[in-house]
């Protein structure tokens, strides 16, 4: 069966040769210690961008106090209470 002027066997052999070329190039590139270090740093940075660690997430948050408010902190409890009332009032107004 022909595909774009090449047979399937020729296409498979070209893909195999290209994969072998990429593998040899990578092996030559990584044979040098400075290149290995550069590659390790690059891969580590990519990993951090894709899946940041919990420590990295906590550094970026400006929230100093979140979650369960302290029972004696009246202002914070009042703010949480007002926030809950606001959302209920908004929902009721939209439904009416």
N, C-alpha and C positions, 0 to 999 in steps of 0.2 A: 504494500500500500504506500502510495506516495504522499508526502506531506511537504508542501512548499518547495517542491523540486528535489527533495531528498527522500530516500526511503526511510522507513522507521528504524532500520538497523543502523544506517548512517547517522541519523539524528541521535540515537542512543550512544553510539561510539563518540560523537562530538561532545555530548554532555559528559560522558565519562572522562574524556581527555581534558575538558575544562575543569571538572572537579579535581582531577589529579594535579592540574596546573595550579589551582588555588591552594591545594594542600601543600605542594612543594614550596610555593611562595610563602605561605604562612610558616612553614618549618624553617626556611631560610631567614625570614624576618625575626622569628622568635629565638634563633640561635645566638643572637647578640643580647647580652644582659641588659643594656640600657633600653633596648626595644621591648624586652620582656617586662621591665618595670613600667614603661609607658603603657603597654597593653593592659597590665594588671590594674593600673590606676584608672585607665579609661573604662574598663569593665566594671570596676568598683563604683565609679561615678554613675554609670548607666544603671547599675543595680539600685543605687540610692534614689535615683530619679523615678524608677519604676515602682519600687517598694521601699519607702522610707522606713527607717527603724523607729520604734516608739520614742526613743530619746530625741531624734531629730524632730518629730512632730511636736513634742512638748516644748522645744526651744522656740518654735514659731508661734506658739499661742500667746496672745497677750493677756489671757485670762489668769488672774491670780487666785481668784476664789470662785469656784463653780461647783455645781452638784448640790449637795444638801446644805442649806443654810444653817447656821448656828441658831439654836432656839432663842438665845438671848439677844440676837442681832435684830432688833425691831425694824429698823429701816429696810434691811434686806428682806425680811419676811413680808413686810408691807408691799415692797416692790413685786415680789413673787405673787402675792395675792392679787394685786391690781392687774398683773399680766394675765392671770387666769380669768379674771372677770372681764377684761377687755375682749378676749377672744370669744367668750360666750356671748357678750353683748353684740359683737360684730356678726356672729353667726345668726343670732336671733333677728337682727335687723335685715339681714339678707333673706331670711326665710319669710319675713312678713311682707 
